[in-house]
Amino acid sequence: MISVSKLLHGLDAEGDGLRYDAADESDREQIRQRKQRRPVVVWNATKQCNLTCEHCYAAAEFERAPGELSTAEAKGLLDDLADYGVPVVLFSGGEPLLRADLVELVDYATDAGLRAVLSTNGTLLTEERARKLQRAGLSYAGVSVDGRRETNDAFRGQEGAFDAAVRGMEACLDVGLKTGLRYTITEATAPDVAGIVELLTDVGVDRFCFYHLDYGGRGVPDADVSRERRREAVEQICEVTSDYHERGEEIETLLVGNYADAAFLVEYARREYGVERAERVRRYLEVNGGDPAGERVADVDYQGNVHATQFWQGYALGNVRDRSFGAIWDDESNPLLAALRDRPENLTGKCADCGYRSICRGGSRLRALGVESDLFAPDPQCYLTETERTAPVEVDTGGSPASAD
């Protein structure tokens, strides 16, 4: 995740230590004091879902799929993750609220020392459920909404999904559970970018995650927007964020899934605020480290298979029913893990000599593989210009981000 609010406007957030080694700069209670050394783990707790979203990377289904981890196995997984030092477990799906034991598992995770967060379509989030999750120790609920009413309901395959998701966010706010809005840009949802940000004000939430489409499950390349439209949308998010902060409203906006965004933010900061601000932004992003697949993000699916990210469901690194998560994640005899962790040396084409390679690391290897059938080909959704790639904003990496003040 790339925090537009932090990088452009210095907004304190609980993830500053985890992402940027910047906990000392923040007045907020931190998830971790230092940058993560273990991955954030997405756990697809179930493949079952009550919706049929067009972009679903898990290709979720209405019925419960065979082989789902039992409650006892799930608790074993959570113990395993805690023992390995995982900072955050994200309960995802399918729709995790369809698991009858979700509250029990959130409670178990937090008792084990894990920060528990939830990714949900929000339609099943009643006030009672939100209160139970909050009491169990859930730290955050991210609710996916992909446009205003008509767009969202068509995209998610159910009339009334938008209104139900809004009620779900309101239920979280009513019981004091931190919540935010998640949106994925596709050809179908792109026209509603402005409207979806306005929804933040309508509902009263202050956190917005803007996701790029990664190619997995039902999320196919043909559904994606053009590079030009993507760049316009990212710039729009930067401008909206700035508008909020200039009005004194501390909205937290984050970009997820395309590390061309990191380079764009440096260039945007230079253009709008000057070289000093751009240098500061780049220092933070050098610490952040670029695309996290196979390193700072991992996935465990509903059957216990471990993946490089939640979007890479087609390739399993191992299964937690056979080996511990740590044993699987540390096993660099796996060719995919080894390749992902050494990717800067293997990138080809325009990525090989890009001046922003250190803060992007080639972007999505899954998109490159899906479109070019080449793990190290350029990310087909990199939207940087040749001038930006070859004449980037440079910084002295010997200093900390704060030294640019």
N, C-alpha and C positions, 0 to 999 in steps of 0.2 A: 504494500500500500504506500502511496505517495501522498503526503498531506499537503495540499495546496495552502491550507490555512496556516500551517506551521511554517512552511518554506517562504511564502510571500509576505505573511503578516505576523509571524512570531507567536501564533496562538499556542498557549500551553495545552498539552493533551497528555492523557495517561500513558500513551504509547511512545512518548519522546525518548525515554531510556531504551526501550525495546528496539526502536527503529534507528535512532540517531546517536546513541550514547550521550543524550542530552538531558538526562534526568536532573542534573544539578541546576539547569536553567529553568526548571518548571516548578510552579507552586502546587501542581496537582499530584495526588497520590499516584505512584507509578506502578505499572504492571511488573516491570523489572527495572533495576537501577542501571543495568548495563545492556548493551546490545545483545540480542539473543544468541546463545551458543547452541541451542537445540531448536528444532523446528516447531512452529505452530502446527498443530495437527487438526485437520478436518476429519471428523468421523461421520461418514454417511450411515447414520444409525438404522436407516431402513431405506428400501427402494420404493416403498409404497407412498403414494401421494393422492390427494383428492383433486388435483388439477392436472392439465396436460399442456404444460408450457412449451412453446415452440422451440425454445433455446435450451432445454434441460440437458445438461451434460451427463446426468445419470440415467437418462432415458427412463424416468420413473413410470410406474404402472399403478393402476387402481388397486390391484390385489397385492397382498403381501407375498413377497418372493421367497422361495425356499432357501434355506441355509443361513438365515439371519442370525446374528449372534444372540444367544440367550442372555437373560439378565445376568446370570452368573458369569458367562463369558465376557460380557460387556464390562462388568466390574473388574475382571481380571485384566482386561485391556487398559482400563483407567489406572489401575495400580501399576501396570507396566509402564505407561506413559509418565506417570508421576515419578517412578523410580529412575527413569531415564533423564528426568529434568526438563520435560516439555513444559513450556510456560503457559500455553493456552490450548484448550481443546474446544473446537467449534462443533457443536451438535448440528448436523445437517441431514439431508436426505436425498431423494424423496422429501417427504414432510415429516420431520422428527416428532411433531405433536401427535402423530398417529401411533407412536409407541406408547403403550399404556404405562410403561415403567420410566418414562422420561424424567419426571420429577424425582423419582428415587435415584436415577443415575446422575442427575445434576447434583443432588445432595451428596452422593458418594464421591463424585469428582472433586467438589469443593472441599470435602473433608480430607481428601487425599492431597490437597495442596495445589490443585489445578485451578486455573481461572477458567470458568465455564461460560461460554457464550453460545448463542443460538442463531441459526439461519433458518428463516421460516417464511412461508408465503403469507402468514398473518391471518388467514381466514378462519383459523380455529382458535385464535387467541382471545378467549373471553377474559373478563376481569378476574374471575375465580382462578382460571389457569395461570394468568399472569401473576397473581398474588402467590400462588403455590410455588411457582418457579422463582420468584423473588425471594421468598422465605427459604427456599432450598439453596440459595446462594448464587443464582444466575446473575452474571455481571452485566449482560447486555443482550438485547434481542434485535437482530437486524431483520427488517421486514422488506421483502421484495415487492416493489411496485414498478411496472414497466410502462408507465404512461398514465394519462388521465383515463377516466372511466371506460370510454368506448374502446380505446386502444388497448388498455390493460386487459379488459375482459375478453376481447377477441384473441389477444396474444396468449392468454393463459387458459383459454378454452372453457370459461365458465362465466355466465352472466352473474353479476353480483360480487365477483371476486374483488373488485376495486373497493367497494363499500365495506366489505368484510375486512379487508386488509387495513383500511383506515380505522375501523372500529378496534382492530387488534392493536394498532399503535396507540390509540387513545386509551385502551385498557391498560397498557404498560405504563403510560404516563400517570394514570390515575392511581396506580399502586406504587409508584416510585421506582419502577424498573427502567433503567436507561434503555432507550430505543433509538433506532435510526432507520433511514430509508435507503434501500439498495435498488439500483436501476442499472440495467444492461442495455447498451446501445446496439441496435440492429436496424436493418432497413425498415422494419415495421414500427419500431419504437422511436426512431430518430426525430420525427416531427414534434414529439412531445417533450423534448429536453427542457425547454423553458417552463412548461406547465408542471413538470415533475418537481422542479426546484421550488416553484411557487407553492406546491403542496406542503413543503416543510413549514412555511408560515401558517398555512391553513390549519395544520394539525398541531403545530407547536413543538416539533422535534427540531434538534439543532445539529444533527449529524447526517451527512449525505455521502454515500459511497457510489461512485460512478464506475461501473464495470465495462470493460471491453469484452467482446465475445471471444472466447477461446473455443477451439474446434473439437468438440467431443459430444457423444450422444446425439441428441437432436440439434445441437448447435453446429450447423454446417456452414462452410465458407459462403455459399450462395446467399445466406441470410444476412451477411455482414454488410456494413456500409463501406463506401469508398474511402480511400485515404484522405481525400480532400474534405469530405463530410466529417470524418473523425477529427481532423485537425480543427475544423470550425467549432465542433462541439466542445473540445477540450479548451479552446480559447474562450468559449462562452462560459464554461465553468469557472475559469480564472476570473473573468470579468464579473460574474455574479457574486463570487466569493468576495472580491474587492468591494463591490457595492455594499454587501452586508456589513463588512468590517468598517467601512467608512461611516456607516450609520450607527456604529457601536453595537452591532449584533454579532456575537461571537459564534457564528456557524462554523462547524468543522466539516470541510469537504475533502474527500479522498479519491484519488484515481487508482484504479486497480486493473492489472492485466495487460498493460502495454507500456514497457519502459522507454519507448520513444517519448512518452510523457515527461520523463525525467529531464531529457535533453531540452524538450520544448519549454519546460518551466525555467531552466537556466536562461534560455534565449528570451523568454517573455519577461523575466525579471530584468535582464539587461536593457531591453527596449523600453519598459515602462518605468523602471526605478533606478537604472544605472548599473555600472559595472560592479560597484561595491556590493550591492544587494545580490547580483548574479553570482559573485564569488562566494558569498555566504551560502546561497542555495546549493551551489555545486559542492561545497565542502560537506554539507549535510548528506547529499546524495552519494558522495564517495563513501561515506560511512555506511549508508544504507545498503549499498552493495549490488543494486540491480536486480534483474529478474531472479526470484527466489526458488524456482522449481528444483527439487532434488536437494535443496540445502536448507533454506529457512522455512519452507512449507512442505508438509507431507500430507498424505491422505490414507485413511483406512476405510475400506468400503464395508457394506453391511454384512459381508461374508468373512471379513477379516483380512482381505487382500490389501497389501500396502502399495501405494502408488506415489509417483514423484510429485504430483499435485492432484487435487480433486478432479481436474478436467481430464487427466491422463488415465482414464479408467480401462483403456484397452491394453495396458501393459502392467503386470504385477511384478513387484520386486520380491515378493514372498508373502507368507500368510502368518498372522499372529497365532493361529492355532498350531503352527509347526515350530516357530521360533519367536523369540521376543522381538518387540518392535525395534529395540536398540540393536540387536544382532543383525536384523535385516537392514536397518538404516546405515550401519557402520560397515557393511559388507561391500567394499569397493571392487570386489571381484565381479560384481554385477556391471556389465558393460555400459548400461544406460546411466547408472549413478556416476561411474567414473567419468564418462563423457560429459555429463552435465556439470560436474565439479571442475572440469578442466576446459570449459567451453571457450574462454577468450582466446586460447591458443589454436582452436579448431575452426573458428568462424571463417566464413568465406564471403566472397562478393563484397558489397559495400560495407558490410559489418566488419570486415577484417581490418580495415584501416580507418574506421570512423573515429573521429576525435572524442566521441562520447561513449566509446566502448566500455570504459571502466564504470560508468554509472548506469549503463543499460544491459551490458553483457549479452547483446544480441536479441533481447526481447524474447518472445515466445518461441521456444524450440518446437512446441507442439503445433503451432500454426505453420512453421516452416516445414515440418515433416508432413503435415496434412496437405499442403499445397504443392510443395516442391519435391516431396518424397526424399528429402535430404535433411538430416538432423541439424546440419550446420549452415544451411542456406539462410539468407536474410529473412527476417520476419516479414511476410508479405504485407503487414499492416504498419510498417514503419513509414511515417509520413514526413520525416525531416527532409529539408531541401539539401542539395549537394553543397551549397555554401555553408549551411549549418553543420553538416557532417565534417567538412574539411577545414573550417575556420571556427572552431568552437570557442566559447568563453573558457579561458584557462585559469587555473588557480594554483597557488602554492599549497600543495597538500600537506605541508609540514605543520600547519596550524590547525586549531580546532575550529568548528563552525563559529563559535562565539568570538573568535579573534578578529572576525571581519567587522565587528561593531565599532 
